Amino acid sequence: MITITAVIRVRKGYEQTMAQALLEVAEHVRANEPNTIGFHISQDAQDPCLFATYERFTDRASMDLHNNSDVVARFFGIAKPILDGDVILITANEISAKA
């Protein structure tokens, strides 16, 4: 299993824009990516400008299919102008999970 954790900070006032953009990706994943095992979105309870995603893929090909999809490209088109700093991405091999 391959995972991606993304930490995303947006400028104040763009919290809803980011939430909606992430939810659009999640809907696409649900409908079109059977080998994306999980796509989780969180918004920090204390700092609503801070988001995190946790994504689980069966293999690298599934991850590449997701990352190269039109919906992810559209997401970054929306996200780039409203980001407050760089997105932190951690791509890893999962070593343990409770399903």
DSSP file with accessible surface (Angstrom, degrees, kcal/mol):
  #  RESIDUE AA STRUCTURE BP1 BP2  ACC     N-H-->O    O-->H-N    N-H-->O    O-->H-N    TCO  KAPPA ALPHA  PHI   PSI    X-CA   Y-CA   Z-CA
    1    1 A M              0   0   84      0, 0.0    93,-2.4     0, 0.0     2,-0.4   0.000 360.0 360.0 360.0 133.9    0.0    0.0    0.0
    2    2 A I  E     -AB  57  93A  14     55,-2.5    55,-3.1    91,-0.2     2,-0.3  -0.910 360.0-166.0-110.0 138.8    1.3    3.4   -0.9
    3    3 A T  E     -AB  56  92A   7     89,-3.0    89,-2.6    -2,-0.4     2,-0.4  -0.901  13.3-160.3-124.9 153.6    0.1    6.5    1.0
    4    4 A I  E     -AB  55  91A   5     51,-2.0    51,-2.8    -2,-0.3     2,-0.5  -0.999   4.8-168.5-128.2 129.0    0.2   10.2    0.5
    5    5 A T  E     -AB  54  90A  42     85,-2.4    85,-2.7    -2,-0.4     2,-0.4  -0.979  10.0-170.8-111.4 128.8   -0.2   12.7    3.4
    6    6 A A  E     -AB  53  89A   4     47,-2.1    47,-2.2    -2,-0.5     2,-0.5  -0.982  11.4-161.8-122.4 132.9   -0.7   16.3    2.3
    7    7 A V  E     -AB  52  88A  48     81,-2.5    81,-2.4    -2,-0.4     2,-0.4  -0.977  17.7-175.8-113.2 122.7   -0.7   19.3    4.7
    8    8 A I  E     -A   51   0A   5     43,-2.9    43,-3.4    -2,-0.5     2,-0.4  -0.976  11.9-169.8-127.6 127.3   -2.3   22.3    3.0
    9    9 A R  E     -A   50   0A  88     -2,-0.4    75,-3.1    41,-0.2     2,-0.3  -0.968   9.3-166.5-117.4 132.0   -2.6   25.8    4.4
   10   10 A V  B     -D   83   0B   1     39,-2.4    73,-0.2    -2,-0.4     3,-0.1  -0.791  30.2 -95.5-112.3 159.2   -4.8   28.5    2.7
   11   11 A R    >   -     0   0  105     71,-2.8     3,-2.0    -2,-0.3     4,-0.1  -0.401  57.0 -84.2 -68.9 148.6   -5.0   32.2    3.2
   12   12 A K  T 3  S+     0   0  172      1,-0.3    -1,-0.1     2,-0.1    37,-0.0  -0.236 117.5  33.2 -54.7 136.9   -7.7   33.4    5.6
   13   13 A G  T 3  S+     0   0   59     -3,-0.1    -1,-0.3     0, 0.0     4,-0.2   0.231 101.6  80.2  98.4 -10.9  -11.0   33.8    3.8
   14   14 A Y    <>  +     0   0   87     -3,-2.0     4,-2.3     1,-0.1     5,-0.2   0.216  53.9 108.3-112.2  15.2  -10.5   30.8    1.5
   15   15 A E  H  > S+     0   0   36      1,-0.2     4,-2.5     2,-0.2     5,-0.2   0.911  81.9  45.9 -59.9 -45.1  -11.3   28.0    3.8
   16   16 A Q  H  > S+     0   0  135      2,-0.2     4,-2.6     1,-0.2    -1,-0.2   0.883 109.8  54.8 -68.5 -36.2  -14.6   27.2    2.1
   17   17 A T  H  > S+     0   0   63      2,-0.2     4,-2.3     1,-0.2    -1,-0.2   0.933 111.7  44.5 -61.3 -44.8  -13.0   27.3   -1.3
   18   18 A M  H  X S+     0   0    0     -4,-2.3     4,-2.7     2,-0.2     5,-0.2   0.931 112.0  51.9 -66.1 -44.9  -10.4   24.8   -0.3
   19   19 A A  H  X S+     0   0   14     -4,-2.5     4,-2.4    -5,-0.2    -2,-0.2   0.938 111.9  46.5 -58.0 -45.7  -13.0   22.5    1.4
   20   20 A Q  H  X S+     0   0   90     -4,-2.6     4,-2.0     2,-0.2    -1,-0.2   0.910 111.4  51.2 -64.8 -41.6  -15.1   22.5   -1.7
   21   21 A A  H  X S+     0   0    4     -4,-2.3     4,-1.6    -5,-0.2    -1,-0.2   0.920 112.2  46.8 -62.7 -41.7  -12.2   21.8   -4.0
   22   22 A L  H  X S+     0   0    4     -4,-2.7     4,-2.5     1,-0.2    -2,-0.2   0.901 109.6  53.5 -67.1 -39.4  -11.1   18.9   -1.8
   23   23 A L  H  X S+     0   0   91     -4,-2.4     4,-2.4    -5,-0.2    -1,-0.2   0.857 105.0  55.2 -65.5 -32.6  -14.6   17.5   -1.7
   24   24 A E  H  X S+     0   0   79     -4,-2.0     4,-2.0     2,-0.2    -1,-0.2   0.905 108.7  47.8 -65.3 -40.0  -14.8   17.5   -5.5
   25   25 A V  H  X S+     0   0    5     -4,-1.6     4,-2.8     2,-0.2    -2,-0.2   0.938 110.8  52.0 -63.6 -44.9  -11.6   15.4   -5.6
   26   26 A A  H  X S+     0   0    4     -4,-2.5     4,-2.6     1,-0.2    -2,-0.2   0.903 108.4  50.4 -59.6 -41.4  -13.1   13.1   -3.0
   27   27 A E  H  X S+     0   0  106     -4,-2.4     4,-2.1     1,-0.2    -1,-0.2   0.921 111.1  48.8 -63.9 -42.1  -16.3   12.6   -5.1
   28   28 A H  H  X S+     0   0   53     -4,-2.0     4,-2.4     1,-0.2     5,-0.3   0.925 111.0  50.4 -61.6 -45.0  -14.2   11.9   -8.2
   29   29 A V  H  X S+     0   0   10     -4,-2.8     4,-2.2     1,-0.2    -2,-0.2   0.933 109.9  50.7 -59.0 -46.8  -12.1    9.3   -6.3
   30   30 A R  H  < S+     0   0  171     -4,-2.6    -1,-0.2     1,-0.2    -2,-0.2   0.900 119.1  36.4 -57.7 -41.9  -15.3    7.6   -4.9
   31   31 A A  H  < S+     0   0   68     -4,-2.1    -1,-0.2    -5,-0.2    -2,-0.2   0.736 131.6  21.6 -85.3 -24.2  -16.8    7.3   -8.4
   32   32 A N  H  < S+     0   0   92     -4,-2.4    -3,-0.2    -5,-0.2    -2,-0.2   0.477 105.4  67.5-129.2  -5.1  -13.8    6.6  -10.6
   33   33 A E    ><  +     0   0   11     -4,-2.2     3,-1.9    -5,-0.3    -1,-0.1  -0.664  41.2 167.6-126.7  79.6  -10.8    5.2   -8.7
   34   34 A P  T 3  S+     0   0  113      0, 0.0    -1,-0.1     0, 0.0    -5,-0.0   0.775  80.8  56.0 -63.9 -23.1  -11.5    1.7   -7.3
   35   35 A N  T 3  S+     0   0   84     27,-0.1    23,-2.3    22,-0.1     2,-0.9   0.367  81.8  92.1 -94.2   6.5   -7.8    1.2   -6.5
   36   36 A T  E <   -C   57   0A  14     -3,-1.9    21,-0.3    21,-0.2     3,-0.1  -0.902  61.4-172.0 -92.4 105.9   -7.7    4.3   -4.3
   37   37 A I  E     +     0   0A  82     19,-1.6     2,-0.3    -2,-0.9    20,-0.2   0.799  62.8   9.8 -75.5 -31.3   -8.5    2.5   -1.1
   38   38 A G  E     -C   56   0A  10     18,-1.5    18,-2.6    -3,-0.1     2,-0.3  -0.995  49.1-179.6-151.3 143.5   -8.9    5.7    1.0
   39   39 A F  E     -C   55   0A  31     -2,-0.3     2,-0.4    16,-0.2    16,-0.2  -0.831  20.4-180.0-143.6  98.7   -9.2    9.4    0.5
   40   40 A H  E     -C   54   0A 102     14,-2.9    14,-2.1    -2,-0.3     2,-0.4  -0.872   9.7-165.2-108.7 137.1   -9.6   11.2    3.8
   41   41 A I  E     -C   53   0A  54     -2,-0.4     2,-0.3    12,-0.2    12,-0.2  -0.978   8.4-178.6-122.5 133.6   -9.9   15.0    4.3
   42   42 A S  E     -C   52   0A  73     10,-3.0    10,-2.3    -2,-0.4     2,-0.4  -0.962  14.6-158.4-130.3 149.4   -9.5   16.8    7.6
   43   43 A Q  E     -C   51   0A  91     -2,-0.3     8,-0.2     8,-0.2     6,-0.1  -0.998  35.8-107.9-125.1 127.6   -9.8   20.5    8.6
   44   44 A D        -     0   0   70      6,-2.8     6,-0.2     3,-0.4    -2,-0.0  -0.252  18.5-143.9 -58.0 133.3   -8.0   21.6   11.8
   45   45 A A  S    S+     0   0   95      1,-0.2    -1,-0.1     3,-0.1    -3,-0.0   0.804  99.7  36.4 -69.6 -29.2  -10.5   22.3   14.6
   46   46 A Q  S    S+     0   0  176      1,-0.3    -1,-0.2     4,-0.0    -2,-0.1   0.729 126.3  35.2 -94.8 -27.7   -8.4   25.2   15.9
   47   47 A D    >   -     0   0   47      3,-0.1     3,-2.3     1,-0.1    -3,-0.4  -0.832  63.4-171.3-131.0  92.2   -7.1   26.6   12.7
   48   48 A P  T 3  S+     0   0   57      0, 0.0    -1,-0.1     0, 0.0    -3,-0.1   0.602  83.1  68.1 -66.0  -6.5   -9.7   26.3    9.8
   49   49 A C  T 3  S+     0   0   10     -6,-0.1   -39,-2.4   -40,-0.1     2,-0.5   0.526  87.1  83.5 -84.0  -5.7   -7.1   27.5    7.3
   50   50 A L  E <   +A    9   0A  39     -3,-2.3    -6,-2.8   -41,-0.2     2,-0.3  -0.882  56.8 173.8-108.3 123.9   -5.2   24.2    7.8
   51   51 A F  E     -AC   8  43A   4    -43,-3.4   -43,-2.9    -2,-0.5     2,-0.3  -0.874  10.5-166.6-122.9 157.3   -6.2   21.0    5.9
   52   52 A A  E     -AC   7  42A  33    -10,-2.3   -10,-3.0    -2,-0.3     2,-0.4  -0.993   2.2-162.9-141.4 145.3   -4.8   17.5    5.6
   53   53 A T  E     -AC   6  41A   5    -47,-2.2   -47,-2.1    -2,-0.3     2,-0.4  -0.951   3.0-163.6-122.1 150.3   -5.4   14.7    3.3
   54   54 A Y  E     -AC   5  40A  80    -14,-2.1   -14,-2.9    -2,-0.4     2,-0.4  -0.982  14.5-173.9-132.1 120.5   -4.5   11.0    3.8
   55   55 A E  E     -AC   4  39A  14    -51,-2.8   -51,-2.0    -2,-0.4     2,-0.4  -0.952   8.6-162.8-123.2 135.5   -4.7    8.9    0.6
   56   56 A R  E     -AC   3  38A  40    -18,-2.6   -19,-1.6    -2,-0.4   -18,-1.5  -0.979   9.0-176.3-123.4 129.4   -4.2    5.2    0.3
   57   57 A F  E     -AC   2  36A   0    -55,-3.1   -55,-2.5    -2,-0.4   -21,-0.2  -0.938  31.0-134.1-125.0 146.0   -3.4    3.4   -3.0
   58   58 A T  S    S-     0   0   51    -23,-2.3     2,-0.3    -2,-0.4   -22,-0.1   0.839  86.5 -16.1 -66.5 -31.8   -3.1   -0.3   -3.8
   59   59 A D  S  > S-     0   0   74    -24,-0.3     4,-1.9   -58,-0.1     3,-0.2  -0.950  76.4 -86.3-161.7 175.9    0.1    0.4   -5.9
   60   60 A R  H  > S+     0   0  129     -2,-0.3     4,-3.1     1,-0.2     5,-0.2   0.864 121.3  58.1 -63.2 -36.4    2.1    3.1   -7.6
   61   61 A A  H  > S+     0   0   66      1,-0.2     4,-2.4     2,-0.2    -1,-0.2   0.911 106.8  48.4 -61.8 -39.9    0.1    2.8  -10.8
   62   62 A S  H  > S+     0   0    9     -3,-0.2     4,-2.1     2,-0.2    -1,-0.2   0.898 112.3  48.8 -65.7 -40.6   -3.1    3.7   -8.9
   63   63 A M  H  X S+     0   0    6     -4,-1.9     4,-3.1     2,-0.2    -2,-0.2   0.931 111.9  48.7 -64.6 -44.0   -1.3    6.6   -7.2
   64   64 A D  H  X S+     0   0   69     -4,-3.1     4,-2.1     2,-0.2    -2,-0.2   0.898 108.6  53.6 -64.0 -40.1    0.0    7.8  -10.6
   65   65 A L  H  < S+     0   0  119     -4,-2.4    -1,-0.2    -5,-0.2    -2,-0.2   0.932 113.6  43.4 -59.3 -44.6   -3.5    7.5  -12.2
   66   66 A H  H >< S+     0   0    4     -4,-2.1     3,-1.7     1,-0.2     6,-0.3   0.960 114.0  48.5 -64.1 -52.6   -4.9    9.7   -9.4
   67   67 A N  H 3< S+     0   0   61     -4,-3.1    -1,-0.2     1,-0.3    -2,-0.2   0.776 114.5  46.3 -63.9 -26.8   -2.1   12.3   -9.4
   68   68 A N  T 3< S+     0   0  131     -4,-2.1    -1,-0.3    -5,-0.2    -2,-0.2   0.289  89.0 118.5 -98.2  11.2   -2.3   12.7  -13.2
   69   69 A S  S <> S-     0   0   18     -3,-1.7     4,-2.0    -4,-0.2     5,-0.2  -0.329  74.2-119.5 -78.1 157.7   -6.1   12.9  -13.3
   70   70 A D  H  > S+     0   0  133      1,-0.2     4,-2.7     2,-0.2     5,-0.2   0.860 112.7  58.1 -61.7 -36.3   -7.9   16.0  -14.6
   71   71 A V  H  > S+     0   0    4      2,-0.2     4,-2.3     1,-0.2    -1,-0.2   0.890 106.6  47.1 -66.3 -36.3   -9.6   16.4  -11.3
   72   72 A V  H  > S+     0   0   12     -6,-0.3     4,-2.4     2,-0.2     5,-0.2   0.917 112.0  50.6 -70.7 -39.8   -6.3   16.7   -9.4
   73   73 A A  H  X S+     0   0   66     -4,-2.0     4,-1.9     2,-0.2    -2,-0.2   0.932 111.6  48.2 -60.9 -42.9   -5.0   19.2  -12.1
   74   74 A R  H  X S+     0   0  133     -4,-2.7     4,-1.8     1,-0.2    -2,-0.2   0.912 108.8  54.8 -63.9 -41.0   -8.2   21.2  -11.6
   75   75 A F  H  X S+     0   0   17     -4,-2.3     4,-3.0     1,-0.2     3,-0.3   0.942 108.6  47.1 -57.0 -49.1   -7.8   21.1   -7.8
   76   76 A F  H  X S+     0   0   69     -4,-2.4     4,-2.6     1,-0.2    -1,-0.2   0.844 106.8  58.4 -66.9 -29.5   -4.3   22.5   -8.1
   77   77 A G  H  < S+     0   0   52     -4,-1.9    -1,-0.2    -5,-0.2    -2,-0.2   0.886 114.0  38.2 -62.9 -37.3   -5.5   25.2  -10.4
   78   78 A I  H  < S+     0   0   62     -4,-1.8     4,-0.4    -3,-0.3    -2,-0.2   0.895 120.1  47.2 -75.8 -41.9   -8.0   26.3   -7.7
   79   79 A A  H >X S+     0   0    1     -4,-3.0     3,-1.7    -5,-0.2     4,-1.0   0.892  95.5  69.0 -72.8 -42.5   -5.5   25.8   -4.8
   80   80 A K  G >< S+     0   0  146     -4,-2.6     3,-0.8     1,-0.3    -1,-0.2   0.873  99.5  47.9 -52.1 -45.3   -2.4   27.5   -6.0
   81   81 A P  G 34 S+     0   0   80      0, 0.0    -1,-0.3     0, 0.0    -2,-0.1   0.707 117.2  43.0 -71.1 -14.9   -3.6   31.1   -5.9
   82   82 A I  G <4 S+     0   0   10     -3,-1.7   -71,-2.8    -4,-0.4    -2,-0.2   0.431  85.4 118.3-110.5   0.8   -5.1   30.6   -2.4
   83   83 A L  B <<  -D   10   0B  33     -4,-1.0     2,-0.6    -3,-0.8   -73,-0.3  -0.360  52.4-151.4 -68.5 147.2   -2.3   28.7   -0.7
   84   84 A D  S    S-     0   0   89    -75,-3.1     2,-0.1   -35,-0.2    -1,-0.1  -0.796  73.8 -26.0-114.8  78.9   -0.4   30.2    2.3
   85   85 A G  S    S-     0   0   49     -2,-0.6   -76,-0.2   -77,-0.1     2,-0.1  -0.419 101.3 -37.9 104.2 178.9    2.9   28.5    1.8
   86   86 A D        -     0   0  155     -2,-0.1     2,-0.4    -3,-0.1   -77,-0.1  -0.453  58.1-112.1 -77.5 148.6    4.0   25.3    0.1
   87   87 A V        -     0   0   36     -2,-0.1     2,-0.6   -79,-0.1   -79,-0.2  -0.651  29.1-136.1 -74.3 132.4    1.9   22.1    0.3
   88   88 A I  E     -B    7   0A  97    -81,-2.4   -81,-2.5    -2,-0.4     2,-0.5  -0.859  24.8-171.6 -93.5 120.0    3.8   19.5    2.4
   89   89 A L  E     -B    6   0A 102     -2,-0.6     2,-0.5   -83,-0.2   -83,-0.2  -0.963  11.0-174.0-116.1 130.6    3.6   16.1    0.7
   90   90 A I  E     -B    5   0A  92    -85,-2.7   -85,-2.4    -2,-0.5     2,-0.5  -0.977   3.7-170.1-123.6 113.5    4.7   12.8    2.2
   91   91 A T  E     +B    4   0A  75     -2,-0.5     2,-0.3   -87,-0.2   -87,-0.2  -0.915  23.5 160.2-102.1 128.7    4.7    9.8    0.0
   92   92 A A  E     -B    3   0A  39    -89,-2.6   -89,-3.0    -2,-0.5     2,-0.6  -0.943  46.1-109.4-146.0 163.5    5.3    6.6    1.9
   93   93 A N  E     -B    2   0A 120     -2,-0.3   -91,-0.2   -91,-0.2     2,-0.2  -0.880  44.2-122.2 -93.7 122.8    5.0    2.8    2.0
   94   94 A E        +     0   0   42    -93,-2.4     3,-0.1    -2,-0.6   -38,-0.0  -0.470  31.1 179.0 -67.1 133.0    2.3    1.9    4.6
   95   95 A I        +     0   0  170      1,-0.4     2,-0.3    -2,-0.2    -1,-0.1   0.575  66.0  10.7-111.9 -12.4    3.8   -0.4    7.2
   96   96 A S        +     0   0  104      2,-0.0    -1,-0.4     0, 0.0     2,-0.3  -0.965  60.8 167.9-162.1 146.5    0.7   -0.8    9.4
   97   97 A A        -     0   0   56     -2,-0.3     2,-0.6    -3,-0.1    -3,-0.0  -0.982  28.4-140.3-157.0 149.2   -3.0   -0.1    9.4
   98   98 A K              0   0  212     -2,-0.3    -2,-0.0     0, 0.0     0, 0.0  -0.968 360.0 360.0-108.3 112.9   -6.2   -0.9   11.2
   99   99 A A              0   0  130     -2,-0.6    -2,-0.0     0, 0.0     0, 0.0  -0.539 360.0 360.0 -92.9 360.0   -8.9   -1.3    8.6
